[in-house]
Amino acid sequence: MTKSSIPELPADVTWTEDQWKAIWAKNQDILVAAAAGSGKTAVLVNRIIQKVLSEEEPINVDELLVVTFTNASAAEMRHRISEALEKAIDENPASQHLRKQLSLINKASISTLHSFCLEVIRKYYYKTNIDPGFRIADSTEAELLRDEVMEDLFENQYAQSDNEAFFKLVDAFTNDRSDEELQRMVRALHDFSRSNPDPGKWLDQAVSMYELDETAEIEDLPFLAALAFDLNLQIETARSLLERAMELTKVPGGPAPRAETFQEDLQIIDRLSKAREISWERLHEEIQTVKFPTAKRCSGSDFNKDIVDRATKYRDKAKKVIKGLQEELFSRKPEHYLQDMRELKDYLQTLVSLVKQFDERFFTAKAEKNLVDFSDLEHYCLDILTGEIDKGVRMPSEAAQEYRRQFKEVLVDEYQDTNLVQESILRLVTADGEESGNLFMVGDVKQSIVRP
């Protein structure tokens, strides 16, 4: 998108240049990432208003899918759009387009994603095996049913005398008085698997990561790339902190005598970084030798205590980062971690089997009561919107194609909280390709919901 496609920022508006670009940018997928309180949602609302009020390319408000995180947010957004329309009508009472928008606002797709899923299921229920008379279980009802199913599942497992794998799992993860911790693990793994488009496949892949032969090395682990990325980030964070401390040695009143100390610290970071480039094993060897030197004293009238303290805090934070890596990832030899994974495979396989049995029993229990939960809504909706699956890629069904034709843009608030199922749903109803897409997202990664 060229800069010329964005109107010039008027002098009398309070938007920043980046906010103004976000409001007017078009013809591509757009992600607005910013901290809390920075006006992300206001940008999204004003983007909607500008599209509806546009004289050059006016669109109808029901040609937008607007996804919010709560019903209250959806209601507030609908109210703000209505107010903008009423103001525009006061200024241009002859506009039929504006009057039409005001009549469409209550039918517009401005809702939580679960409400949109419910709309899809109601419209295309005949494409699923769900009873059209289903109802959504409230949180208390669903939780009681989950407890009941879990208790029945464990009672059934205990009743099988030849169930050695289950009993080994119980011995490993419970105490003499309760198996509550194991039940919690089954619940957590079940919930997280359901946040994936194909829960069963995800569970099977989790087990396969522990299938290591005797010749496997730690570099062969499938998740090492992600772990190494985080590791490198932490090493570079320590480097950045030490560089900031070094800069303070150059300012008047700064801890100049510690420049040599900070330089030695940075050499330690350099050695760690180079070792990681060679191998995980080499980094393990190098990080065992890390010993930060004692910092030189900086007291007296020649030094500014506040500046010295700042430099000290930067260094202490850097040392804490490296010490954390030592304790969390390098307290044991790589071969010991590999052996642990081989031994854990059978336990994980049994745990995954329990999760799958729980899922089947819970689904049956809900079906008997004609109930669905929010996760069910997502998966039913995803099934409806999915046509063929080509090499792991979900292709849009005819229902999804209809939504693609209806929605000229899909706007998502609090995007950081969408899971993989929800993202798959959004992708199926938006245009293909980031460079020519019509998905607009706002969010803040620091506010994301932490998942297991």
C-alpha positions as CSV (number, residue, x, y, z in Angstrom):
1,M,0.0,0.0,0.0
2,T,1.4,3.4,-1.0
3,K,1.5,6.3,1.4
4,S,-0.6,8.4,-1.1
5,S,-3.6,6.2,-0.5
6,I,-3.8,7.6,3.1
7,P,-5.3,11.1,3.5
8,E,-3.0,13.7,5.0
9,L,-3.3,14.0,8.7
10,P,-5.4,17.1,9.5
11,A,-3.9,19.6,12.0
12,D,-7.0,19.7,14.1
13,V,-7.2,16.0,15.0
14,T,-5.7,14.3,18.0
15,W,-4.6,11.1,16.3
16,T,-1.0,10.2,16.1
17,E,0.5,9.6,12.6
18,D,0.5,5.8,13.3
19,Q,-3.1,5.8,14.5
20,W,-4.1,7.8,11.4
21,K,-2.4,5.3,9.1
22,A,-4.2,2.4,10.9
23,I,-7.6,4.1,10.4
24,W,-7.1,4.6,6.7
25,A,-4.8,1.8,5.5
26,K,-6.5,-0.7,3.2
27,N,-6.2,-3.6,0.7
28,Q,-4.1,-5.8,3.0
29,D,-4.2,-7.5,6.3
30,I,-3.3,-5.1,9.1
31,L,-2.2,-5.8,12.7
32,V,-2.1,-2.9,15.1
33,A,0.0,-3.9,18.1
34,A,0.2,-1.4,21.0
35,A,0.1,-1.2,24.7
36,A,-3.0,-0.9,26.9
37,G,-4.6,2.6,26.9
38,S,-3.0,3.5,23.6
39,G,-6.3,3.9,21.8
40,K,-6.3,0.6,19.8
41,T,-10.1,0.0,20.1
42,A,-10.8,3.7,19.4
43,V,-8.8,3.3,16.1
44,L,-10.8,0.2,15.2
45,V,-14.1,2.0,15.9
46,N,-13.1,5.1,13.9
47,R,-11.9,2.9,11.0
48,I,-15.5,1.4,10.9
49,I,-17.1,4.8,11.0
50,Q,-14.8,6.1,8.2
51,K,-15.7,3.1,6.0
52,V,-19.4,3.5,6.5
53,L,-19.3,7.3,6.1
54,S,-17.0,7.3,3.1
55,E,-18.2,9.2,0.1
56,E,-15.8,7.6,-2.4
57,E,-16.3,3.9,-1.3
58,P,-19.2,3.7,1.0
59,I,-20.1,0.3,2.4
60,N,-23.0,-0.9,4.4
61,V,-22.4,-1.6,8.1
62,D,-23.7,-5.2,7.7
63,E,-20.8,-5.8,5.2
64,L,-18.4,-5.8,8.2
65,L,-17.7,-8.6,10.7
66,V,-16.6,-7.0,13.9
67,V,-15.4,-9.4,16.6
68,T,-15.0,-8.2,20.2
69,F,-13.9,-10.0,23.4
70,T,-17.0,-9.4,25.5
71,N,-20.7,-8.7,24.9
72,A,-20.2,-5.3,26.7
73,S,-17.5,-4.3,24.3
74,A,-19.8,-5.2,21.4
75,A,-22.6,-3.2,22.8
76,E,-20.3,-0.2,23.4
77,M,-19.0,-0.4,19.9
78,R,-22.5,-0.6,18.4
79,H,-23.5,2.5,20.5
80,R,-20.5,4.5,19.3
81,I,-21.1,3.7,15.7
82,S,-24.8,4.6,16.1
83,E,-23.9,8.0,17.6
84,A,-21.5,8.7,14.7
85,L,-24.3,7.9,12.2
86,E,-26.8,10.1,14.0
87,K,-24.4,13.0,14.0
88,A,-23.7,12.4,10.3
89,I,-27.4,12.4,9.5
90,D,-27.9,15.7,11.4
91,E,-25.2,17.2,9.1
92,N,-26.6,15.5,5.9
93,P,-30.3,14.7,6.5
94,A,-30.9,13.9,2.8
95,S,-28.5,11.0,2.7
96,Q,-30.4,7.7,2.1
97,H,-27.1,5.8,2.7
98,L,-26.7,7.1,6.2
99,R,-30.3,6.4,7.1
100,K,-30.0,2.9,5.8
101,Q,-26.9,2.3,8.0
102,L,-28.9,3.4,11.1
103,S,-31.6,0.8,10.3
104,L,-29.0,-1.9,9.7
105,I,-26.9,-1.3,12.8
106,N,-28.9,-3.6,15.0
107,K,-28.5,-6.4,12.5
108,A,-24.8,-5.8,11.9
109,S,-22.3,-8.6,12.8
110,I,-20.8,-6.8,15.8
111,S,-20.4,-9.4,18.5
112,T,-18.1,-11.8,20.3
113,L,-16.7,-14.6,18.2
114,H,-18.8,-17.1,20.0
115,S,-21.9,-15.2,19.0
116,F,-20.8,-15.3,15.4
117,C,-20.2,-19.0,15.7
118,L,-23.7,-19.4,17.1
119,E,-25.0,-17.5,14.1
120,V,-23.2,-19.7,11.7
121,I,-24.4,-22.9,13.4
122,R,-28.0,-21.7,13.5
123,K,-27.9,-20.9,9.8
124,Y,-26.1,-24.1,8.7
125,Y,-27.1,-26.6,11.4
126,Y,-28.1,-29.1,8.7
127,K,-24.5,-29.4,7.8
128,T,-23.7,-30.8,11.2
129,N,-25.0,-33.6,13.4
130,I,-26.2,-31.2,16.1
131,D,-29.8,-31.1,17.2
132,P,-31.2,-27.7,16.2
133,G,-32.8,-27.5,19.6
134,F,-29.5,-27.4,21.4
135,R,-28.8,-24.9,24.2
136,I,-25.5,-23.5,25.5
137,A,-24.6,-24.8,29.0
138,D,-24.0,-22.1,31.6
139,S,-20.6,-22.2,33.4
140,T,-21.9,-23.9,36.5
141,E,-23.8,-26.6,34.6
142,A,-20.9,-27.4,32.4
143,E,-18.5,-27.6,35.3
144,L,-20.7,-30.0,37.3
145,L,-21.0,-32.2,34.2
146,R,-17.3,-32.1,33.7
147,D,-16.7,-33.2,37.3
148,E,-19.2,-36.0,36.9
149,V,-17.6,-37.3,33.7
150,M,-14.1,-37.1,35.2
151,E,-15.2,-39.0,38.3
152,D,-16.8,-41.8,36.2
153,L,-13.7,-42.0,34.0
154,F,-11.3,-42.4,36.9
155,E,-13.6,-44.9,38.6
156,N,-13.7,-47.0,35.4
157,Q,-9.9,-46.9,35.2
158,Y,-9.4,-48.0,38.8
159,A,-11.8,-50.9,38.3
160,Q,-9.6,-52.4,35.6
161,S,-7.2,-54.7,37.4
162,D,-4.8,-55.1,34.5
163,N,-4.5,-51.3,34.0
164,E,-0.8,-51.1,34.8
165,A,-0.1,-48.0,32.6
166,F,-2.8,-46.0,34.4
167,F,-1.6,-47.1,37.9
168,K,2.0,-46.1,37.0
169,L,0.7,-42.7,36.0
170,V,-1.3,-42.4,39.3
171,D,1.8,-43.3,41.3
172,A,3.9,-40.7,39.5
173,F,1.5,-37.7,39.7
174,T,-0.7,-38.2,42.8
175,N,-0.3,-38.5,46.5
176,D,-1.7,-41.1,48.9
177,R,-4.8,-39.0,49.6
178,S,-6.0,-37.7,46.3
179,D,-5.7,-38.0,42.5
180,E,-6.9,-34.4,42.1
181,E,-3.6,-33.3,40.6
182,L,-3.8,-35.9,37.8
183,Q,-7.4,-34.9,37.1
184,R,-6.3,-31.3,36.9
185,M,-3.7,-32.4,34.3
186,V,-6.3,-34.2,32.2
187,R,-8.5,-31.1,32.3
188,A,-5.7,-28.7,31.4
189,L,-4.5,-30.9,28.5
190,H,-8.0,-31.4,27.3
191,D,-8.8,-27.7,27.4
192,F,-5.6,-26.8,25.6
193,S,-6.1,-29.4,22.9
194,R,-9.5,-28.1,22.2
195,S,-8.0,-24.7,21.4
196,N,-6.4,-26.3,18.4
197,P,-8.4,-27.0,15.1
198,D,-7.7,-30.7,15.3
199,P,-7.4,-31.7,19.0
200,G,-6.7,-35.4,18.4
201,K,-3.9,-34.6,15.9
202,W,-2.4,-32.2,18.3
203,L,-2.4,-34.7,21.1
204,D,-0.8,-37.4,18.9
205,Q,1.9,-34.9,17.9
206,A,2.6,-34.1,21.5
207,V,3.3,-37.8,22.1
208,S,5.4,-38.1,19.0
209,M,7.8,-35.4,20.2
210,Y,8.9,-37.9,23.0
211,E,9.7,-40.7,20.6
212,L,13.5,-40.6,20.6
213,D,15.8,-43.4,19.7
214,E,19.1,-44.0,21.4
215,T,21.1,-42.1,18.8
216,A,19.0,-38.9,19.1
217,E,20.7,-35.7,20.1
218,I,19.2,-32.7,21.8
219,E,19.5,-30.7,18.5
220,D,17.0,-33.2,17.0
221,L,14.2,-32.2,19.3
222,P,11.3,-30.7,17.4
223,F,10.7,-27.9,19.8
224,L,14.4,-26.9,20.1
225,A,14.1,-24.1,17.5
226,A,11.4,-22.3,19.6
227,L,13.4,-22.9,22.7
228,A,16.6,-21.6,21.1
229,F,14.8,-18.5,19.9
230,D,13.8,-17.6,23.4
231,L,17.3,-18.5,24.7
232,N,18.9,-16.2,22.1
233,L,16.4,-13.4,23.1
234,Q,17.4,-13.7,26.7
235,I,21.1,-13.6,26.0
236,E,20.6,-10.5,23.9
237,T,18.5,-9.0,26.6
238,A,21.4,-9.5,29.0
239,R,23.8,-7.9,26.5
240,S,21.5,-4.9,26.1
241,L,21.3,-4.3,29.8
242,L,25.1,-4.5,30.1
243,E,25.5,-2.1,27.2
244,R,23.2,0.4,29.0
245,A,25.3,0.0,32.1
246,M,28.4,0.7,30.0
247,E,27.0,3.9,28.6
248,L,26.5,5.2,32.1
249,T,30.2,4.9,32.8
250,K,30.7,7.6,30.1
251,V,28.5,10.3,31.6
252,P,29.6,12.8,34.3
253,G,29.4,11.3,37.7
254,G,29.0,7.8,36.2
255,P,30.8,4.6,37.5
256,A,33.8,5.0,35.1
257,P,35.9,2.5,37.1
258,R,33.4,-0.2,36.3
259,A,33.9,0.1,32.5
260,E,36.4,-2.7,32.7
261,T,34.0,-4.8,34.7
262,F,31.2,-4.3,32.3
263,Q,33.5,-5.1,29.4
264,E,34.4,-8.4,31.0
265,D,30.7,-9.1,31.5
266,L,30.1,-8.4,27.8
267,Q,32.8,-10.8,26.8
268,I,31.0,-13.5,28.8
269,I,27.9,-12.8,26.8
270,D,29.9,-12.9,23.6
271,R,31.2,-16.4,24.5
272,L,27.7,-17.6,25.3
273,S,26.4,-16.3,22.0
274,K,29.2,-17.9,20.0
275,A,28.8,-21.2,21.9
276,R,25.1,-21.3,21.0
277,E,26.0,-20.9,17.3
278,I,28.1,-24.0,17.6
279,S,25.7,-26.3,19.4
280,W,23.5,-26.7,22.5
281,E,26.1,-29.0,24.1
282,R,28.8,-26.3,23.6
283,L,26.6,-23.7,25.2
284,H,26.0,-26.1,28.1
285,E,29.7,-26.4,28.6
286,E,30.3,-22.7,28.3
287,I,27.5,-21.6,30.7
288,Q,28.9,-23.8,33.4
289,T,32.1,-21.7,33.5
290,V,30.3,-18.3,33.8
291,K,31.6,-16.3,36.8
292,F,30.9,-12.6,36.8
293,P,33.8,-10.5,38.2
294,T,33.4,-8.4,41.3
295,A,32.5,-4.8,40.4
296,K,34.9,-2.1,41.4
297,R,33.8,0.3,44.2
298,C,32.4,3.7,43.2
299,S,31.9,5.8,46.3
300,G,32.7,9.4,47.1
301,S,31.9,12.8,45.8
302,D,33.3,12.0,42.3
303,F,30.3,9.7,41.6
304,N,26.6,10.4,41.3
305,K,24.9,7.8,43.5
306,D,21.7,7.6,41.4
307,I,23.7,6.9,38.2
308,V,25.9,4.3,39.9
309,D,22.7,2.6,41.3
310,R,21.1,2.6,37.8
311,A,24.2,0.9,36.4
312,T,24.2,-1.6,39.2
313,K,20.6,-2.4,38.6
314,Y,21.2,-3.0,34.9
315,R,24.1,-5.3,35.6
316,D,22.1,-7.2,38.4
317,K,19.3,-7.8,35.9
318,A,21.7,-9.1,33.3
319,K,23.3,-11.5,35.8
320,K,19.8,-12.6,36.9
321,V,18.9,-13.5,33.3
322,I,22.0,-15.6,32.8
323,K,21.6,-17.3,36.2
324,G,18.0,-18.1,35.3
325,L,19.2,-19.8,32.2
326,Q,21.7,-21.8,34.2
327,E,19.1,-23.0,36.6
328,E,16.2,-23.6,34.2
329,L,17.9,-25.1,31.1
330,F,21.5,-26.0,31.9
331,S,21.5,-27.5,35.4
332,R,21.7,-31.0,33.9
333,K,23.6,-32.4,31.0
334,P,21.7,-32.6,27.6
335,E,21.8,-36.4,27.6
336,H,20.0,-36.5,30.9
337,Y,17.1,-34.5,29.4
338,L,16.9,-36.8,26.5
339,Q,16.7,-39.8,28.8
340,D,14.0,-38.1,30.8
341,M,12.0,-37.6,27.6
342,R,12.3,-41.3,26.6
343,E,11.1,-42.3,30.0
344,L,8.2,-39.8,30.0
345,K,6.9,-41.0,26.7
346,D,4.8,-43.9,28.2
347,Y,3.4,-41.6,30.9
348,L,2.4,-39.0,28.3
349,Q,0.9,-41.7,26.1
350,T,-1.3,-42.8,29.0
351,L,-2.2,-39.3,29.9
352,V,-3.2,-38.5,26.3
353,S,-5.3,-41.6,26.2
354,L,-7.2,-40.4,29.3
355,V,-7.7,-37.0,27.7
356,K,-9.2,-38.6,24.6
357,Q,-11.5,-40.8,26.7
358,F,-12.6,-37.9,28.7
359,D,-13.3,-35.9,25.6
360,E,-15.4,-38.7,24.2
361,R,-17.4,-39.2,27.4
362,F,-17.9,-35.5,27.9
363,F,-19.1,-35.0,24.4
364,T,-21.6,-37.9,24.8
365,A,-22.8,-36.5,28.2
366,K,-23.4,-33.1,26.6
367,A,-25.2,-34.6,23.6
368,E,-27.5,-36.6,25.9
369,K,-28.6,-33.3,27.5
370,N,-28.6,-31.5,24.2
371,L,-25.9,-29.1,25.5
372,V,-22.9,-27.4,23.9
373,D,-20.2,-25.4,25.4
374,F,-18.2,-22.5,23.9
375,S,-15.5,-24.8,22.6
376,D,-18.2,-26.9,20.9
377,L,-19.5,-23.7,19.2
378,E,-16.0,-23.0,17.8
379,H,-15.5,-26.5,16.5
380,Y,-19.0,-26.8,15.0
381,C,-18.5,-23.5,13.3
382,L,-15.0,-24.5,12.0
383,D,-16.4,-27.7,10.6
384,I,-19.1,-25.8,8.7
385,L,-16.7,-23.3,7.3
386,T,-14.1,-25.9,6.2
387,G,-14.3,-27.5,2.8
388,E,-11.4,-29.7,1.8
389,I,-8.2,-29.9,3.8
390,D,-5.3,-29.8,1.3
391,K,-1.9,-30.6,2.8
392,G,-3.0,-29.5,6.2
393,V,-4.5,-26.2,4.9
394,R,-8.2,-25.7,5.4
395,M,-10.0,-24.6,2.3
396,P,-13.2,-22.5,2.7
397,S,-16.5,-24.3,2.2
398,E,-19.4,-22.8,0.2
399,A,-20.7,-21.4,3.5
400,A,-17.4,-19.7,4.1
401,Q,-17.4,-18.4,0.6
402,E,-20.8,-16.8,1.2
403,Y,-19.4,-15.0,4.2
404,R,-16.4,-13.9,2.2
405,R,-18.7,-12.4,-0.3
406,Q,-20.7,-10.7,2.4
407,F,-17.9,-9.2,4.5
408,K,-15.8,-6.6,2.9
409,E,-13.7,-6.4,6.0
410,V,-13.3,-8.4,9.2
411,L,-12.1,-6.4,12.2
412,V,-10.9,-8.1,15.5
413,D,-10.5,-6.4,18.8
414,E,-8.2,-8.0,21.5
415,Y,-6.6,-10.2,18.8
416,Q,-3.9,-11.4,21.2
417,D,-6.6,-13.5,23.0
418,T,-7.7,-15.5,19.9
419,N,-6.8,-19.2,20.0
420,L,-5.9,-21.3,16.9
421,V,-9.4,-22.5,16.4
422,Q,-10.7,-18.9,16.4
423,E,-8.0,-17.8,14.1
424,S,-8.8,-20.6,11.7
425,I,-12.4,-19.4,11.7
426,L,-11.4,-15.9,10.9
427,R,-9.1,-16.9,8.1
428,L,-11.8,-18.9,6.5
429,V,-14.1,-15.9,6.2
430,T,-11.5,-13.4,5.1
431,A,-9.7,-12.9,1.7
432,D,-6.6,-15.0,1.1
433,G,-3.2,-13.5,1.3
434,E,-1.8,-10.9,3.7
435,E,-0.8,-8.6,0.8
436,S,-4.4,-8.4,-0.5
437,G,-6.4,-9.5,2.6
438,N,-9.2,-7.7,4.5
439,L,-8.4,-8.7,8.1
440,F,-7.9,-5.8,10.5
441,M,-6.6,-6.7,14.0
442,V,-5.8,-4.8,17.1
443,G,-4.1,-6.2,20.2
444,D,-1.4,-6.1,22.9
445,V,0.7,-9.2,23.4
446,K,1.5,-8.1,27.0
447,Q,-2.2,-8.6,27.8
448,S,-2.6,-12.0,26.2
449,I,-4.2,-14.8,28.1
450,V,-1.5,-17.3,29.2
451,R,-2.3,-20.7,28.0
452,P,-0.9,-24.1,29.3
